Amino acid sequence: MCKRRCAAAGGLVISASGREMESRGHWYERARSQFRNNPILHNNIEVTDEIWFFYDVEAEDMEKWEQRLKIIKHLRKLRRKPGIRVRLLMTSGCIEYWLMLHYEYCTPALENRAQKEKMMAALRKYEPHYQKGDVEITNRIAENYPTAVANGQRTLARLAGQGLPAPDDDNLDKRDEWLSKNRVTFTTVHEAIEYLESL
């Protein structure tokens, strides 16, 4: 649903799992390459309003912010005025954290395999047969999206007291840099839902 609504709103969604990012190369580079080489995207750049990146923030991402910001700035300039908005829809450690927020508010550490497996086990208390990529179960979880949005907002509000820069509607770079470089549990995925509901 998100990709359909985003495309209808004049945007592009790029998502990748950690393994996919490693096996297919850097996903920011993939976005730049798609705009350069895909005639549908290249020839319609003037009607592209937004590009969305959905991804999990991992410990190894902390050192890559400057490189990614250069590509974000490049993507913004692909269209004359006004520029393309690039949204980073991020979740700490694993997608299961975002899915868990559909049921309850929590902010566990998600830096290592054991912590991520614990999150998976917690999610399975609500959805015992959950497996990554199971569309039916993911759709069932998604029915609770209002709870996830409220919990996502709460994760960011909690971080404001820990130094998270206040967001600027036109430029979230400072906030996104802080989130990418600090080892905190958070999500910004709820912002995609808020935006789509505002259309």
C-alpha positions as CSV (number, residue, x, y, z in Angstrom):
1,M,0.0,0.0,0.0
2,C,2.7,2.5,0.9
3,K,4.5,2.1,-2.4
4,R,1.2,2.6,-4.3
5,R,0.2,5.7,-2.3
6,C,3.7,7.1,-2.5
7,A,3.9,6.6,-6.3
8,A,0.5,8.3,-6.7
9,A,1.8,11.2,-4.7
10,G,4.8,11.6,-7.0
11,G,7.5,9.8,-5.0
12,L,9.9,6.9,-5.1
13,V,10.3,4.4,-2.3
14,I,13.6,2.6,-1.8
15,S,13.9,-0.1,0.8
16,A,16.4,-2.8,1.5
17,S,17.2,-5.3,4.2
18,G,20.7,-5.3,5.7
19,R,21.7,-8.4,3.6
20,E,20.3,-6.8,0.5
21,M,22.3,-3.6,1.1
22,E,25.5,-5.7,1.5
23,S,24.9,-8.0,-1.5
24,R,23.7,-5.3,-3.9
25,G,26.0,-2.5,-2.9
26,H,25.3,0.8,-1.2
27,W,21.6,1.6,-1.4
28,Y,22.1,5.4,-1.6
29,E,24.3,4.7,-4.6
30,R,21.5,2.4,-6.0
31,A,19.1,5.4,-5.8
32,R,21.5,7.7,-7.6
33,S,22.1,5.0,-10.2
34,Q,18.3,4.4,-10.7
35,F,17.8,8.1,-11.4
36,R,20.7,8.2,-13.8
37,N,19.9,4.9,-15.7
38,N,16.1,4.3,-15.5
39,P,14.4,6.2,-18.3
40,I,11.1,6.3,-16.4
41,L,12.7,8.0,-13.4
42,H,15.2,10.1,-15.3
43,N,12.6,11.4,-17.8
44,N,10.1,12.2,-15.0
45,I,12.3,13.8,-12.5
46,E,10.4,17.1,-12.7
47,V,7.3,15.4,-11.3
48,T,9.1,13.5,-8.5
49,D,8.4,15.2,-5.2
50,E,10.0,12.9,-2.7
51,I,12.4,9.9,-2.4
52,W,12.0,7.7,0.7
53,F,14.6,5.4,2.1
54,F,13.3,2.7,4.5
55,Y,16.1,1.1,6.5
56,D,17.4,-0.2,9.8
57,V,20.2,1.8,11.4
58,E,23.0,-0.5,12.4
59,A,26.2,0.2,14.3
60,E,28.2,0.2,11.1
61,D,26.1,3.0,9.7
62,M,27.4,5.5,12.2
63,E,30.6,6.2,10.2
64,K,28.7,6.6,6.8
65,W,26.7,9.7,7.5
66,E,28.8,12.2,5.5
67,Q,29.0,10.0,2.5
68,R,25.2,9.5,2.6
69,L,24.5,13.2,3.1
70,K,26.4,14.0,-0.1
71,I,24.2,11.6,-2.1
72,I,21.0,13.0,-0.4
73,K,22.1,16.5,-1.5
74,H,22.7,15.2,-5.0
75,L,19.3,13.6,-5.2
76,R,17.6,16.8,-3.9
77,K,19.2,18.7,-6.8
78,L,18.0,16.4,-9.5
79,R,14.9,18.5,-10.0
80,R,15.1,22.2,-10.5
81,K,12.9,24.2,-8.1
82,P,11.7,23.2,-5.7
83,G,14.1,20.4,-4.9
84,I,13.2,16.9,-4.2
85,R,12.5,16.0,-0.6
86,V,14.5,13.0,0.7
87,R,12.9,11.3,3.7
88,L,14.9,8.8,5.8
89,L,12.5,6.4,7.4
90,M,14.7,4.6,9.9
91,T,14.3,2.1,12.7
92,S,17.0,1.0,15.2
93,G,18.5,-2.4,14.6
94,C,15.7,-4.3,13.0
95,I,12.2,-4.0,11.4
96,E,10.8,-6.0,14.2
97,Y,11.2,-3.0,16.5
98,W,8.9,-1.0,14.3
99,L,6.4,-3.9,14.2
100,M,6.5,-4.3,18.0
101,L,5.5,-0.6,18.3
102,H,2.2,-1.7,16.8
103,Y,1.5,-3.4,20.1
104,E,3.4,-1.7,22.8
105,Y,5.9,1.1,23.6
106,C,9.4,-0.1,24.3
107,T,13.0,1.1,23.8
108,P,15.3,-1.8,24.3
109,A,18.9,-1.8,23.1
110,L,19.1,-3.4,19.6
111,E,22.8,-3.4,18.8
112,N,23.6,-7.1,18.7
113,R,22.2,-10.4,17.4
114,A,21.0,-11.5,20.9
115,Q,19.1,-8.2,21.4
116,K,17.5,-8.4,18.0
117,E,16.5,-12.1,18.6
118,K,14.9,-11.0,21.9
119,M,12.9,-8.4,20.0
120,M,11.8,-11.1,17.6
121,A,10.7,-13.2,20.5
122,A,8.8,-10.3,22.1
123,L,6.9,-9.7,18.8
124,R,6.1,-13.4,18.6
125,K,4.2,-13.1,21.8
126,Y,1.6,-11.1,19.8
127,E,2.1,-13.0,16.5
128,P,3.5,-16.5,17.3
129,H,4.0,-17.4,13.6
130,Y,5.7,-14.2,12.5
131,Q,8.6,-14.6,10.0
132,K,10.3,-11.9,8.1
133,G,8.6,-11.4,4.8
134,D,5.3,-13.0,5.8
135,V,2.8,-10.7,4.1
136,E,-0.3,-12.0,5.7
137,I,1.0,-11.6,9.3
138,T,2.6,-8.2,8.4
139,N,-0.7,-7.0,7.1
140,R,-2.4,-8.1,10.3
141,I,0.2,-6.3,12.4
142,A,-0.3,-3.2,10.2
143,E,-3.9,-3.0,11.3
144,N,-2.6,-1.6,14.6
145,Y,-0.8,1.3,12.8
146,P,-2.4,4.1,14.9
147,T,-0.7,2.6,18.0
148,A,2.6,2.4,16.1
149,V,2.4,6.0,15.1
150,A,1.8,7.1,18.6
151,N,4.6,5.0,19.9
152,G,6.9,6.2,17.2
153,Q,6.2,9.8,18.1
154,R,6.9,8.9,21.7
155,T,10.3,7.4,20.9
156,L,11.4,10.7,19.3
157,A,9.9,12.8,22.1
158,R,11.9,10.8,24.6
159,L,15.1,11.5,22.7
160,A,14.6,15.3,22.7
161,G,15.7,15.3,26.3
162,Q,18.9,13.4,25.3
163,G,20.1,16.0,22.7
164,L,18.0,15.1,19.6
165,P,17.9,18.3,17.5
166,A,14.4,19.7,16.9
167,P,13.2,18.8,13.4
168,D,12.9,21.5,10.8
169,D,10.2,20.7,8.3
170,D,12.3,21.7,5.3
171,N,15.5,20.0,6.4
172,L,15.8,17.0,8.8
173,D,19.5,16.5,8.2
174,K,20.7,17.5,11.7
175,R,18.1,15.3,13.3
176,D,18.7,12.4,11.0
177,E,22.5,12.7,11.5
178,W,22.0,12.6,15.2
179,L,19.8,9.5,15.0
180,S,22.3,7.8,12.6
181,K,25.3,8.5,14.8
182,N,24.0,7.9,18.3
183,R,23.3,4.5,19.7
184,V,19.7,5.1,20.6
185,T,16.5,3.1,20.0
186,F,14.1,5.0,17.8
187,T,12.0,5.0,14.6
188,T,10.9,7.6,12.1
189,V,8.8,5.2,10.0
190,H,5.6,6.7,11.5
191,E,6.4,9.9,9.6
192,A,5.6,8.1,6.3
193,I,2.1,7.2,7.7
194,E,1.5,10.7,9.0
195,Y,2.4,12.1,5.6
196,L,0.3,9.7,3.6
197,E,-2.7,10.4,5.9
198,S,-2.3,14.1,5.3
199,L,-2.7,13.8,1.6
